[in-house]
Amino acid sequence: MTLGEARPGNTVIVRKVGGAGPTMRRIMDMGITKGCSVHVRKVAPLGDPIEVTVRGYELSLRKSDASNIAVELQQ
């Protein structure tokens, strides 16, 4: 499952950050790294952007960036 497929209200754990070059750098600069917890707050009607909370910060992600982040639901 990717972060782009997560539903609002879900809290997920990042398992793998994909992408290459600037895409991966942008994701890592936001503090989204393997093992961190991400809470999906809101998804725009067309799916772009996705608003999340990571380490206490509220962020907006592009749908294309979110599809490069492999996650699993937190129990």
N, C-alpha and C positions, 0 to 999 in steps of 0.2 A: 504494500500500500504506500502511496506517496502522500506528502503533505497536501497536495492539491486535491486529493480525494477525501480528506478528512472533513467531517461535518462541524458546523459551529457548535460549541459547547464541549467538544472532545478535547481531552488532554492526551498528547501522544509523546512517545520517546523517539528521538532521532536515532536511527540505526546506521545510516550511511548518507554522506553528502556527495553527490555526483556533480557532473558538469566539468567544464574545462576553462582554464584561464580566468577572464574577468568574472564569469558567472560564479565560479566557485569562490573566488576572492570576495565578491559582494556578499555572498551568503555567510562566509566565515567572519567577515567584518561586522555583521549583525549579531554575532555571538551564537549563531546556530552551529553547533558542533555535535559530533557523535556522543550520544548518551545524555544530552540535555533534554529537558522537558519543555514542550511547547503547547500552549493552550490556544485553540482556535476560537477567536472571539466572534468574527463575522466574515461572511463571504459575500461579495457584491453579487447582484442578480445574474450577471453574465460570467461570474467566476473570477473577475480580475478587478481589483486586487483582493488578496486574502489578508485579513487583519488578525494578528496573533500577538500573544504575550510570551516573551522569552526573557527569563531571568529578571522579571519585574519591569521590563520595558515593553511598551506597546509599539509594534512594528507593522508595516504593510509590505507584503511580498507580491511580486508579479506571479501570475499563474505559471508562467514558463519556468521561473526559478523554483517555485514550490514543487513542480513535477520532478525536479532533480534531487529531492530530499526523501529518502526512504524512511518510513516511520512504522511504529506499531502502537496500537492502543494501550494506554496505561491502565492497569487494573485498579 
